[in-house]
Amino acid sequence: MASGGIRICLVGATGLVGNALMSEAVGREDVRLVAVARREAPMPPGARMEMLVGEPIDWPELIAAARADVMVCALGTTINKAGSQEAFRAIDHDLVRFCAEAALAAGIEHMIVVSSVGAERASRNFYLSVKGEMEQALSRLDFRRLDILQPGLLRGPRDERRPLEAAAQILAPLADWTVLHGKYRRYRSISARKLARVILALAQEKVRGRFVHDHDAMMRVLRRAGD
């Protein structure tokens, strides 16, 4: 581990989870963020971090320059925003795997990736099928530790307008406590800030292996971290 705390290389800094992670890292002496992105992202006041900007083809070099202990991948889009299923897959599968391989080449042995509840390669839902395929691809790589997060609906402010998702965010807390029980608990929503705290807690873990975290598992991570 580098001096000054755990060094985290973050890809996906301009998204909801990336922004939340940058905010949650403010004031923490045990964490140093280095973001790799296509464009500059606004950094929260007091952020103790660097931002390396370049096109994805340059990211392996930037990831290596981050000299990180942990890779956090919060890349993700929607089919509607991407414009096609092929463009969606290019980001949520191909680019994620590209970053994972670059991390390994740079000597990073621990990766944390944000996936989705219901991710399954055999799913009839294209979105979930791609997420499942991505999880399998990363699981075949030689990371010392791989943490796969499978959150339900992510709550928090987004730059782009998603009317249906905005409505779902309003109703989600009620559904979490009145409907989503038993085997459906894994579909409960989670705020991006809370998911960021899960990521920061997992970045400190040393146990080897592949770990898939559903909603309840993420809550246990937070309790162990004293959150």
C-alpha positions in Angstrom: 0.0 0.0 0.0 1.3 3.4 -0.9 2.0 6.0 1.9 -0.8 8.3 2.7 -3.5 5.6 2.8 -5.2 3.4 0.3 -4.8 4.7 -3.3 -8.0 4.2 -5.3 -8.1 4.5 -9.1 -11.6 5.5 -10.0 -13.1 5.2 -13.5 -16.6 6.5 -13.9 -16.0 9.7 -11.8 -18.5 11.8 -13.8 -21.5 9.5 -13.0 -23.8 9.3 -9.9 -21.7 6.8 -8.0 -18.4 8.4 -9.0 -19.5 11.8 -7.8 -20.7 10.3 -4.5 -17.4 8.5 -4.0 -15.5 11.7 -4.4 -17.7 13.4 -1.9 -17.5 10.6 0.7 -13.7 10.6 0.4 -13.4 14.2 1.4 -11.7 14.6 4.8 -10.5 11.0 5.0 -6.8 10.6 5.6 -6.9 6.8 4.9 -7.9 7.2 1.2 -6.4 9.0 -1.8 -8.5 9.0 -5.0 -7.1 9.2 -8.5 -9.8 9.5 -11.1 -9.3 8.5 -14.8 -11.9 10.1 -17.1 -12.6 11.4 -20.6 -13.3 14.9 -19.3 -12.8 16.9 -16.2 -15.4 16.4 -13.5 -16.2 19.0 -10.8 -14.4 18.0 -7.6 -16.1 18.6 -4.3 -14.6 21.2 -2.0 -11.8 19.8 0.1 -11.3 16.8 -2.2 -7.9 15.2 -1.7 -7.5 13.7 -5.1 -6.1 13.9 -8.7 -7.9 13.7 -12.0 -6.2 12.2 -15.1 -8.0 13.0 -18.3 -7.7 11.3 -21.7 -9.5 9.2 -24.3 -10.2 5.6 -23.3 -7.4 4.4 -25.6 -5.0 6.3 -23.2 -6.5 4.9 -20.0 -4.1 2.0 -19.5 -1.2 4.6 -19.3 -3.3 6.8 -17.0 -4.3 3.8 -14.8 -0.7 2.8 -14.4 0.2 6.4 -13.6 -2.4 6.4 -10.7 -0.1 3.9 -8.8 -3.2 2.6 -7.1 -3.9 -0.2 -4.7 -7.5 -0.7 -5.7 -9.4 -0.2 -8.9 -13.0 1.0 -8.6 -15.1 0.9 -11.7 -18.3 2.8 -11.6 -18.8 3.0 -15.4 -22.3 2.5 -16.6 -24.9 3.9 -19.0 -28.3 3.1 -20.3 -29.3 1.8 -23.7 -31.3 4.9 -24.3 -28.4 7.2 -23.5 -25.9 5.0 -25.4 -28.1 5.0 -28.5 -28.1 1.3 -29.2 -27.6 -2.1 -27.6 -24.1 -2.4 -29.3 -23.0 1.0 -27.9 -24.3 0.1 -24.5 -22.4 -3.2 -24.5 -19.2 -1.3 -25.6 -19.3 0.7 -22.4 -20.8 -1.7 -19.8 -18.9 -4.7 -20.9 -16.0 -3.9 -23.2 -14.8 -0.8 -21.5 -15.2 -2.2 -18.0 -13.1 -5.3 -19.0 -10.6 -3.0 -20.8 -10.1 -1.1 -17.5 -9.8 -4.3 -15.5 -7.1 -5.7 -17.8 -5.3 -2.4 -17.6 -5.5 -2.4 -13.8 -3.9 -5.9 -13.7 -1.2 -4.9 -16.1 -0.5 -1.9 -13.7 -0.1 -4.3 -10.8 -3.5 -3.5 -9.2 -4.7 -6.7 -7.5 -8.0 -5.6 -6.0 -11.0 -4.5 -8.1 -14.4 -3.2 -7.0 -17.1 -3.0 -9.7 -20.6 -1.6 -9.6 -23.0 -4.0 -11.4 -26.7 -4.4 -10.9 -29.2 -6.5 -9.0 -30.4 -9.3 -11.2 -27.3 -9.4 -13.3 -27.2 -12.8 -15.1 -25.7 -13.7 -18.4 -28.7 -16.0 -19.3 -31.2 -13.2 -18.5 -33.7 -12.4 -21.2 -33.3 -8.7 -20.3 -30.4 -7.4 -22.4 -29.2 -4.9 -19.8 -29.0 -7.6 -17.1 -27.5 -10.1 -19.6 -24.6 -7.7 -20.4 -24.0 -7.0 -16.7 -23.9 -10.7 -16.0 -21.5 -11.3 -18.9 -19.3 -8.5 -17.6 -19.2 -10.1 -14.1 -18.2 -13.4 -15.6 -15.4 -11.7 -17.7 -14.0 -10.0 -14.6 -14.2 -13.2 -12.6 -12.0 -15.0 -15.1 -9.2 -12.4 -14.6 -6.5 -13.0 -12.0 -7.4 -10.4 -9.3 -6.3 -11.2 -5.8 -9.7 -9.9 -4.7 -12.8 -9.0 -6.7 -15.8 -7.3 -5.2 -19.0 -7.2 -7.3 -21.7 -4.8 -6.1 -25.3 -5.6 -7.2 -27.3 -2.6 -6.0 -31.0 -2.1 -6.8 -32.2 1.4 -7.8 -29.6 4.0 -7.1 -31.0 7.1 -5.4 -29.3 10.5 -5.9 -29.1 13.5 -8.2 -28.3 12.8 -11.8 -27.1 15.3 -14.5 -29.4 13.8 -17.2 -33.2 13.8 -17.0 -34.7 10.3 -16.4 -38.4 11.0 -15.6 -39.4 7.4 -14.9 -36.3 6.9 -12.7 -37.0 10.2 -10.9 -40.5 9.0 -10.0 -39.1 5.6 -8.9 -36.6 7.3 -6.6 -39.5 9.1 -4.8 -41.4 5.9 -4.3 -38.5 3.6 -3.7 -38.1 4.2 0.1 -41.8 3.3 0.6 -41.5 0.2 -1.5 -38.3 -0.9 0.3 -40.1 -1.2 3.6 -43.6 -2.2 2.5 -43.1 -4.5 -0.4 -39.5 -5.7 -0.8 -39.2 -8.4 1.9 -37.9 -11.9 2.0 -36.3 -13.0 -1.3 -37.2 -9.5 -2.8 -35.0 -7.6 -0.3 -32.1 -7.7 -2.8 -34.1 -5.3 -5.0 -34.2 -2.6 -2.3 -32.9 0.8 -3.4 -29.7 2.4 -2.0 -28.5 6.0 -2.0 -25.3 6.6 -4.1 -23.7 8.1 -1.0 -24.3 4.9 1.0 -23.0 2.8 -1.9 -19.9 5.0 -1.9 -19.3 4.2 1.8 -19.6 0.5 1.0 -16.9 0.9 -1.7 -14.6 2.8 0.7 -15.0 0.1 3.3 -14.4 -2.7 0.8 -11.3 -0.9 -0.4 -9.7 -1.7 3.0 -10.4 -5.4 2.8 -7.4 -7.8 2.5 -9.1 -11.2 2.3 -8.6 -12.9 -1.1 -11.4 -14.1 -3.3 -14.4 -13.1 -5.3 -17.3 -11.6 -3.4 -20.8 -10.7 -4.7 -22.6 -8.2 -2.6 -26.4 -7.9 -2.8 -28.3 -5.3 -0.7 -28.1 -7.1 2.6 -24.4 -8.0 2.1 -23.7 -4.3 1.5 -25.5 -3.4 4.7 -23.4 -5.8 6.6 -20.2 -4.2 5.1 -21.4 -0.9 6.5 -22.2 -2.3 9.9 -18.7 -3.9 10.1 -17.2 -0.5 9.2 -19.2 1.2 12.0 -21.6 3.1 9.6 
